[in-house]
């Protein structure tokens, strides 16, 4: 311990002796060990002129997500993961970041099993790892605790396939007007749901049968032909005087993750009900 202050040196030594005494008496919890050792290390680093930044788990994660740059959809997903992880930690989220252990993250991983697919669980772990990497570089951890937690195996993950004609007809049968428009746009343009949600009448050139859009995920401008069946449907829609009016107004005000059906075509309600405010 590099300090020229005799009283400070004695305090640090007494604290370390106190830790040893409690450990021998088995009256020391892992969290208490982290807290005391973290404080001792912080005092030493400060005496050396390189103080360690002290944050709670919540402050670190919320600070990280507030500066994260990504597409709107990706950012919303990261925010949801951070909220869910902090909610899982409960009161511990307000404790010092250095108290976060691999066991906490492992318990979170295990709690997610059965509620989301293994690939989604691994995405949660990836986000936590990336977030804690910054703290590791700042010497809060010797090793990123999230890197000590293994991913779930994904050998049994299902393969996606296209809808059959019969399934598409079944979907269209139960669609509301705006959802029918959205489904037909997806069929004939291949656009992502978020891009379909953002379409307005200004994106359409019915005279040249073209649709122009800057996609959200890539930022690339695409000019797509409007197929005849889609054109007939669009021409049947009531067009107002505002070119900025959305093509599918019922999709407005909801996140893309909510817009995706979760119960399957054959099982539940379509379109999904508007969430309660």
N, C-alpha and C positions, 0 to 999 in steps of 0.2 A: 504494500500500500504506500504509494508515494505521497506523503504529506509531511509538511514541516510543523504542523500544529499538533502539539502533544495531546491536548484534550480530544482533538478530532481522531487521532490515531487510537487513543484509549477507547473512545466510543465505538469505533468500528470493530476493534478486537473484542470488546464486551458483547457486541451484537452477534458476532460470529460464535463466541462461546455460548451465548444464550441459545442459538440455533442448535448447537451440538448437545446441550443439556436437554432441550426439549425432544430432540430426536432420540436420545437415549431413553427418555421416559415415555417415548411413543405418544407424545402429545403434540406432534407437529403434523399438520395436514399438508398435502402437496401444494395447495394454493398459498398457504402461509409461507412455505419455503420459497416459492416463486416471488412472493411479494417482498420478503425480507432481503433475499439475495439480489433481486432487482434494484432495491433501494440502495444496497451497499455498492453494487456495481455502478449505479448512477452517480453516487457520491464520489467514487474513485475517479470515474471518467471526467466528472466536472472539475475535480482538483487538478486533472491533467490538461484542462483547457479544451476538452472535446466532449461536452455534455451530450447525453443521450436524450433524444426527444421522447417525452412521456405522453402517451395517449391511451385512452380506453379503447377497447375492442370496437365499440360503436363509433367512436370518433375516427378511428383509422379507416374502417370500411366505408362510412358515409363520406369521409373526405376523399377517399379514392374514387368512389363512384361519381362524385360531383365534378371531378376533373377528367373523367373518362370520355374519350372521343370515339364515337362509333355511329353507325346508322341508327335512326330512331327505333327500329324494331329490335336491333341488337342491344341498344342501351336500355330499352324497357325490360328486356329479358334479364340483363345483368342487375338492374335495380330490383327486380322481383326476387332474384336469387339472394341478394344481399339482405333484403327485408326478411326473407324466410329464414336465413341463417341466424340473423340477430334475434328474431323471434324465438327460434329454437333454443338459443343460449339463455334466454330469459334474463334474470338479474346479472348473470355473469358478463353479459355484453357491456355492462357499465364498469367492469373491472379493468385493471391495467392490461394492455395488449400483451405484455410478456407472460401473462398467466394463461394465455390460450395454448392448449396442448393438443397433440395429435389425437389423443383420446376423445377430445371434444368433437373434433372434425369426423372422427371415425363413427362416433355415436350419431352424428347428423347424417352421415352416409347411410348407416343402417336404418335410421328412421325413415329415410326417403324410399327405401325398398318397399315395393308393393303399392306405392302411391304414384310413382312415375316409372317410366322405362329405364333400364340400366344405362342406356346411352344418355338420357337426361340427367341421371344421377352423376355420371362422369363429367357432364358439362358443369354441374354445380361445383364439383371438386376442382375443375380446371379454373373456374372463376376465383375460387377461394385461394388457390395456389398463386395465381397471378397477383392478386391483391396483397398477399403476404410476402411476395418476393421483394417488394419495395421495403418493407419493414426489416427483412433479413439483411438487405444491403446496408441498412442504417444501424445494424448491429443489435436490433431488438431481440433477434434470435440467432443462435449459432447456426441453426439449420432450419429451413422453412418447415414448420410442423405439418403443413398440408402435403408436403412431398413424402412424408412417412406413411401416408394413408393410400392404400392401393385402390385402383379403379375396380369397378365391378366387371366381371366378364360379360361380353356382349355377343357370344357365339350364337345365342338363340334368338337374336333380334330378327324381326320380321322384315321381309322385303316388300317394298312398295310396288304397286301395280296400277295400271290405268283402270278407269271405270269401264265396265261393259256397257253396251248400248242399253240393255235392260235396266241397269242400275242408274244410268243417266236419266232415262225416262221416269224412273221412280222418284228421283230427286226433284225433277222439274214438276212432277205432279203435285208435290206438297209445298212447293216454293211460293212465297208471296211475290208480288209483282217485282219489287226491287231485287229480291234474291234470284228471281228467274233471270233478270237482266245480268246480274253478277255471274251466275253460273254459265250463261251463254257466252259472256265475254271471256270467261276462263277457258271454255271449250275451244273457241275459235281464234283466240289470240295467244293463249298460253301465259298470260300475265299473272303475276303473283297477286294474292288477294289484297295486299296493301296498296298495290298500284291500281287495282280495279276500284277500290274504295275511294281513291283520290281523283278518279276520272270525272271531268266535267264536260259539258257540251262544247266547250272551247277546244277540247282535244280532238274533236271529230271534224273531218272534212267529208261530208256525205256526197258532195258533188264528185270528188275524186275517189270516193270510197276508201279513205285512209284514216288511220288513227295515229296521232303523234303524241308521244309521252316521254318524259325523262324519268327513268325508273329510280325508285328510292334506293335500292340496294347498291347499284353500280353507278348511278348518276349519268348513265348513258342515254342519249336520245335515240328512241326507236320509232320508226315509221312502219306501221303494220297495215296490211290490206284488210279491209272489212269484208268477210265472206258474205255471200248473198243471203243465207239464212239469218245471219246476225244483222245484216243491213235491214232486212224486212222487219225484224223485231224492233230495232232502234227507230225506224220510221213510224212504227205504230205507237211509240211512246209520246206522251204529252210534253211538248217542248215549250218552256216559258220564254220570257224576254231576256232573262239573265244568262249570258253564255257561261258564267262561272258557277251556275247551279250544278250540283252533283248529279251524275247519271243514276246513282243508287243512293238516294237520300237516307234510306233506312239503315245504311251501314255507317253513317256518320256518328261520331262521338264515342265509338267503341274501339278498343285495341284490337289488333289483328289476331292476337292469341285468343281473345274472347270470341271473335267471329268464326273461328274454326269450330265445327260441331264436334262434340266429345262423346256422343252416345251412338254414333253410327247411323247410316242411312236407314237401316231396317228397324232400329230400336226406338229412338227418341223423337224429340220434337224438332221440327225444322220449319222456319229458322229458329235458332235458340231464342229464348225470351230475353227481353231487355233486362239487364241486372237492376236490382232495386237500388235506389239512391240512398 
